């Protein structure tokens, strides 16, 4: 059976640090995406139809003018 020092010597600390950093970034990206979805859901639940049509037509007009 391998001793603790042999097992610890087999652990690549840099690879572990990189994996943890990558996992942290993935979590942050998932949280940001979740926030965007929650914001979109809130907007859809609180839509004011007449007002939204005006906003969309103004946005479309600005894109054509550019």
C-alpha positions in Angstrom: 0.0 0.0 0.0 1.3 3.4 -0.9 2.2 5.8 1.8 0.7 9.3 2.1 3.8 11.0 0.9 3.8 8.9 -2.3 0.1 9.7 -2.9 0.8 13.4 -2.4 3.7 13.3 -4.7 1.4 12.0 -7.4 -1.0 14.9 -7.2 -0.3 17.6 -9.7 -1.0 20.8 -7.8 -0.8 23.0 -10.8 -3.4 20.8 -12.7 -5.6 20.9 -9.7 -5.4 24.7 -9.4 -6.2 25.0 -13.2 -9.2 22.7 -12.8 -10.5 24.7 -9.9 -10.0 27.9 -11.8 -11.8 26.5 -14.8 -14.7 25.2 -12.6 -15.0 28.7 -10.9 -15.2 30.4 -14.3 -17.8 27.9 -15.5 -19.9 28.6 -12.3 -19.6 32.3 -12.8 -20.7 32.0 -16.4 -23.6 29.8 -15.4 -24.7 32.3 -12.7 -24.5 35.2 -15.3 -26.6 33.2 -17.8 -29.1 32.4 -15.0 -29.4 36.1 -14.2 -30.0 36.9 -17.8 -32.8 34.3 -18.0 -34.4 35.5 -14.8 -34.4 39.1 -16.1 -35.9 38.0 -19.4 -38.6 36.0 -17.6 -39.4 39.1 -15.4 -39.7 41.3 -18.5 -42.0 38.8 -20.2 -44.2 38.6 -17.1 -44.4 42.4 -16.8 -44.8 43.3 -20.5 -47.0 46.2 -21.4 -48.0 45.4 -25.0 -48.6 48.9 -26.3 -45.4 50.3 -24.9 -43.3 47.3 -26.2 -44.5 47.8 -29.8 -43.3 51.4 -29.7 -39.9 50.4 -28.3 -39.5 47.7 -31.0 -40.5 50.0 -33.8 -38.1 52.7 -32.6 -35.3 50.1 -32.3 -36.0 48.9 -35.9 -36.0 52.5 -37.2 -32.6 53.2 -35.6 -31.1 50.2 -37.2 -32.3 51.1 -40.6 -31.0 54.7 -40.3 -27.5 53.5 -39.4 
